[in-house]
Amino acid sequence: MKQLNSLYNSNAEELLGRVTLSGKNIFNRSAYILVTNEQNTPKGYKAIISAHDFSDKISTPCIKVDNISDFNEGDVINISPNGDVCFLYEINSASNAIFATARCNHRCIMCPQPPVQQEKDRTDFNLDLIKLFDKNTQEVGITGGEPTMIGDRLFEIIRQIKKSCPKAAISILSNGVKFADIDYAAKLAACNHHDLQIDIPIFSDIASIHNHIVGAKTFYKTVQGLYNLAQFGQQIGLRVVIHNQTYKRLPQLADYIYHNFPFVTQVAFMQMETTGLAETNLKDLWIDPYSYNNELREAVLLLNDRGITTYIYNAQLCVLPPELRPFAKQSISEWKDVYLGSSDKVRGIPTQISTIHDRKRTVCP
């Protein structure tokens, strides 16, 4: 998520609010954070953010930043007691997500968000956060950690999104293990959301390889979870992160998916983000994306030719051969998306990998 450091702050506690640039009626200010460079600072707001100095007489919490150009009407921000400003919802973003928990029952060797063992439950905070989202929001993700670690409270989050953002599609990133419990899968289906997809990773057609990558012997629970979700008619996406331990069997994995999970809505092959545990294990995981094009081509075309919607995420067009470029999808969060000086005409490179290049050559014509 996007973050800003303040130059000064007077709030002694955490503040969550919706940004307004234009001001609100005095009876409708309590949930808003006013962002302004006007010297006049009206009362009633949860906080005031400005690039100017504040009077000592102001009782409303004040936060000074370098400039206010990063804020938009309708953004939702959280301000910590030390003045860090986190954008938890951006009105102009298509990749807003609820971070359900940092806990996980896997420890994937390339996890960009290493799990924690214990934490304070954040569901009540997330429910308050969702209430501040714009009602016309088109898509909301639920991620972690592993979202199912919060148990039935996951369904509270889904229902609140359904209430606050009735038009929004929901995408849940899950390892699928919890859905091996058919009662839990039934509870998800009972939420009766009009457009909800569970995106579940699978890393090999061989159980031992998958289990090694996720750090747990859960391959067959994930498989059972997929079948349970399909039984209840849920939309399912499969995700395959490509690295040195997965790329060789991409064609075999694609064939396995076709024969065993023909009901999935889509399959996405993803370039690895080199942060978190992936950075720690980089010497065992890194492979130049150019080097696995043959395996990726065979896997993608196999699934596509058999009628399964297939995408490639996090990939640069200049690295992909022409026949794979139509499958590339813009999937990188806006704040991660950067362009190198020599690549202004190609799709952005995730910030985590922008300094890693094994080859200067590309396959662009």
Protein Blocks (a to p, Z undefined) as FASTA:
>chain_A
ZZdddfbdcbfbdcdddddfkbpafklmmmpccddfbfbdcehiabdcdfbdcdfkbmbd
cdddfblklpcehiacdddfkopacdfbdfkbcbbccdfbfcdfbdcfklcbdcdfbdcd
fklmmmmmmmmpcfkbfbdcddedjfklnommlmmmmmmmmmmmmmbccddddehlmmmp
mklmmmmmmnopabdcdddddfbfbfklmmmmnopafklmmmmmmmmmmmnopacddddd
ddfklmmmmmmmmmmmmmmmmmbmbdcddddddehjllmmmmmmgccfklmmmmmmmmmm
mmmmnopacddehiafklpcfklmmmpccfbdfklpccdfklmmbccddfklmmgcfbfb
dcbZZ
